[in-house]
Each structure stands twice: as structure tokens, then as C-alpha cells.
Amino acid sequence: MDYITAGESHGPQLTAIVTGVPAGLSISEEQINSDLARRQSGYGRGGRMQIESDKVRVTSGIRFGRTLGTPIALTIENRDWENWSETMSAFGKAPKGLEREVTPRPGHADLVGAMRSNTDDCRNILERASARETAARVAASGIAREFLAELGVEVYSYVVSVGGAAMEEENFLESAPLYAPLDIELSDMRCPCPKATEAMKAEIDQAKLDGESLGGTFRVVARGLIPGIGGYATAGDRLTGRIGGALLSIPAIKGVEFGLGFEAARRPGSQVHDPITLDPKKGFSRASNNCGGLEGGMTNGMPIVITVAMKPIPTLMQPLATVNMDTLEVEQASKERSDVCAVPAAAVVAEGEVAFVLANAYLEAFGCTNMADIKATIKEYRQRLRTMSR
Ligand SMILES: Cc1cc2nc3c(=O)[nH]c(=O)nc-3n(C[C@H](O)[C@H](O)[C@H](O)COP(=O)(O)O)c2cc1C
């Protein structure tokens, strides 16, 4: 399963094409729309979230709610297009009085993108570098999520910290896989702790007053996984690298920790590795989950628990210094309409990226043409694992 997205932030629409999807998978439009709404939610989002209410339109690959095994094309309209149709017109001449973007924002793709593309207008860069693109990713990953859901795998996320405000978790490796996704969704910050939610909102309020922006951390959890998905034999097989790469492909994501993460580097081996147990019901299991569900580049059947760090949003309402590309004078960086904090939204995008990698690993292990065959192969595999632990 693979996807590609296209579309500018202020163009007419975003497009995602998903290939390699098996036939016979049930897809719910409402489910994809609810993921899109989750991506738009979260305290601290910018004005755009009030304008846009993303809805997916499926134009190929699905018939009567089931996949055909052919490329799936998904589009999301940009509702602000009518205000941008001249500035972002695909053809014709630039309108009179068009203001080029010549004061690149530090921390954004603006300047290096312009250098690389040989343009004197950073809008040619920022339109695509904008995280608006992640809406198309969320729609695409909806297909992967439905695939995993049909196989009993659930992927969810929650926000752990924003700026200096953090939720307290005694043993997150035990608690993270036990949260009820509804408790997370009920929080404005997608955080299961009401006290921490309020503290995060207060940080955001203060940041807004100060013309500042904030980053934070969140966790992604995948549960219901079969052991042995992924691979250890070649660099490209290892799920650790594949998931890490997918998460780091999200704009503003700067760190990924698996299980104990960096804390493991501080402990001796006996306090890191998870003893193997034999459970009469579960078969082979682990006494703890410090590795966060991945051993040797493969799932070990325990929940995957990943902690992800997002940097603060680069567009600042009290902008940093930059250099005007026309005059070469020092000026303040430009201000696009912007979020103060987008950690909850990034967490939703991250769920989708993890789902995509896991869906692919399942397809590699159990076939990829149609859901009935895939399920039958998984049943056989599970049966064999049962006999191994008897
Ligand atoms: C969901 C989401 C929303 C974002 N919203 C904004 C925003 O409103 N303004 C902004 O300047 N950056 C925003 N960003 C971050 C930038 O897109 C990102 O920092 C920029 O593209 C530079 O990439 P880099 O941070 O990976 O170097 C957002 C990121 C995500 C994941």
C-alpha cells in the first residue's frame, strides 16, 4: 500500500492517491471524515480551522463501500479557494499588484526552498510545504486504518505535553495501551488527563498573548498486533526504521522514541529488556514492555508505544528577524495565518503514518490481493503460533 498527495495549501483541492489496497475492504466515508475533523481539532489552532471543514470525496477505487483493489483517489476541497483563485491560478499571468513573499520565516521551508527552486517568491514553496498537506495524508491513511481495524488492530494517540505543561504518568508503558480513545477525544488537547488539559490550554493562552508558538510531545499506540510483522533480515525490513522514518516525514516532528526511548540508554540491560513469559491464554508474551512492542525490527505482540516530539510552530505573530530577499535588508519575517500549537493535530497525522507502515507490513506477511485470503492466512498463522507455545 502506498500513497502520494498533491495540492497547494490555497489551491482548489488536495488530492491523495492510495495504491496497493486489497479488494473487499469495507471503507466508511464517515470514518475518514471523522479523522479529518480530528486533525482540525485541538485548542490553539489558527483561523483556517474555522474556515475549513474538511470532507473527503472518493472518485475511484471504491464501489458500494468496498475497495475494488484498484487505486483509490481521494480529494478534499479547499474552501478558501475562491479568495485565492487569482493568486494561485494555474494559468495566465500573475494578477496586477500581486505581493510576492520575500521575507522568509525562520524554521520554515521558505528560504532554502526558494534557493533550491530558483524563485523570488516564497509562496511557490510555502504553499506546498504548509502542513495543510497533512489533511490529504490523513484521508489516505484512513484506508490503512480501516484495513487494520478489520484485522483487530487499533492505532490511537494522545498528547503528553505542550511547552512546559505535561501530564503525569507513573508508568506510561503500562498505562498508554489502556486508555479509552473516547476519553482522549473528549479533551480539547487530546489528552486523557483533565488537569493536564487545562494546564496545556493555559500555556497556549499565554503563548498567544506573547505572540509565541509552542510544540510538545505525544504518544502513538498500536494494539491488537500479531507477533512477527516486519522483519530483521535487511535494513528496509525493520519496522523501527520504517515507523521512525514515517513519523519524521511529518512537518515539525523532530524526535521519535520507541518504548523506554532515551531512558533505555541510561539503564543497565537487566532493567531494560523484557523477560519472555509463557501465558496459558496468550502464548509467548513479555513481562514488561520497555521495548515498546518492537524487537529485532518486528512486532512482538505487545502494544507498540512511541513518543514523538514536535517543535514549536515556526510562524510567529511576534516574528523573528529575517532578510528581505529583494532589498537584502533585515526585516521581520512574514506572518501567514497560523496555529499557535498543533500538537493534537500532529498526533492524528502520526496515527495515520504508523497505520500505513503497519498495514504494509501486514500485506507483506499475509498477501495483498483480497481481504478474504488475507484473513484466512492470518488465521493459519495464528494457529501455528498457538501450536508453537503448547
Ligand atoms: C498538523 C500540523 C499543523 C501545522 N501548522 C502550522 C502552522 O499553522 N503554521 C506554521 O508555521 N507551521 C505549522 N506546522 C509546522 C510546519 O509545517 C513545519 O514546521 C514546516 O513545514 C517546516 O518543516 P520542519 O519543521 O520539519 O523543518 C504544522 C505542522 C503540523 C504537523
The ligand as an SDF file (V2000), in Angstrom:
LIG
                    3D

 31 33  0  0  0  0  0  0  0  0999 V2000
   -0.6790   19.4350   11.8330 C   0  0  0  0  0  0  0  0  0  0  0  0
    0.3600   20.4950   11.6580 C   0  0  0  0  0  0  0  0  0  0  0  0
   -0.0200   21.8240   11.6060 C   0  0  0  0  0  0  0  0  0  0  0  0
    0.9270   22.8330   11.4370 C   0  0  0  0  0  0  0  0  0  0  0  0
    0.5110   24.1360   11.3960 N   0  0  0  0  0  0  0  0  0  0  0  0
    1.4210   25.1010   11.1760 C   0  0  0  0  0  0  0  0  0  0  0  0
    1.0160   26.4640   11.1110 C   0  0  0  0  0  0  0  0  0  0  0  0
   -0.1580   26.8050   11.2360 O   0  0  0  0  0  0  0  0  0  0  0  0
    1.9850   27.4070   10.8910 N   0  0  0  0  0  0  0  0  0  0  0  0
    3.3020   27.0810   10.7430 C   0  0  0  0  0  0  0  0  0  0  0  0
    4.1220   27.9450   10.5500 O   0  0  0  0  0  0  0  0  0  0  0  0
    3.7120   25.7970   10.8140 N   0  0  0  0  0  0  0  0  0  0  0  0
    2.8190   24.7950   11.0190 C   0  0  0  0  0  0  0  0  0  0  0  0
    3.2460   23.4930   11.0980 N   0  0  0  0  0  0  0  0  0  0  0  0
    4.6910   23.2020   11.0370 C   0  0  0  0  0  0  0  0  0  0  0  0
    5.3310   23.4610    9.6930 C   0  0  0  0  0  0  0  0  0  0  0  0
    4.5770   22.8730    8.6450 O   0  0  0  0  0  0  0  0  0  0  0  0
    6.7760   22.9420    9.6620 C   0  0  0  0  0  0  0  0  0  0  0  0
    7.4560   23.3650   10.7930 O   0  0  0  0  0  0  0  0  0  0  0  0
    7.4760   23.4700    8.4010 C   0  0  0  0  0  0  0  0  0  0  0  0
    6.8970   22.8680    7.2780 O   0  0  0  0  0  0  0  0  0  0  0  0
    8.9830   23.2380    8.3970 C   0  0  0  0  0  0  0  0  0  0  0  0
    9.2930   21.8650    8.4390 O   0  0  0  0  0  0  0  0  0  0  0  0
   10.2380   21.2780    9.5930 P   0  0  0  0  0  0  0  0  0  0  0  0
    9.6740   21.8360   10.8710 O   0  0  0  0  0  0  0  0  0  0  0  0
   10.0340   19.7910    9.5430 O   0  0  0  0  0  0  0  0  0  0  0  0
   11.6160   21.7120    9.3480 O   0  0  0  0  0  0  0  0  0  0  0  0
    2.3100   22.4810   11.2950 C   0  0  0  0  0  0  0  0  0  0  0  0
    2.6840   21.1300   11.3440 C   0  0  0  0  0  0  0  0  0  0  0  0
    1.7330   20.1460   11.5280 C   0  0  0  0  0  0  0  0  0  0  0  0
    2.1590   18.7070   11.5790 C   0  0  0  0  0  0  0  0  0  0  0  0
  1  2  1  0
  2  3  1  0
  2 30  2  0
  3  4  2  0
  4  5  1  0
  4 28  1  0
  5  6  2  0
  6  7  1  0
  6 13  1  0
  7  8  2  0
  7  9  1  0
  9 10  1  0
 10 11  2  0
 10 12  1  0
 12 13  2  0
 13 14  1  0
 14 15  1  0
 14 28  1  0
 15 16  1  0
 16 17  1  0
 16 18  1  0
 18 19  1  0
 18 20  1  0
 20 21  1  0
 20 22  1  0
 22 23  1  0
 23 24  1  0
 24 25  2  0
 24 26  1  0
 24 27  1  0
 28 29  2  0
 29 30  1  0
 30 31  1  0
M  END
$$$$
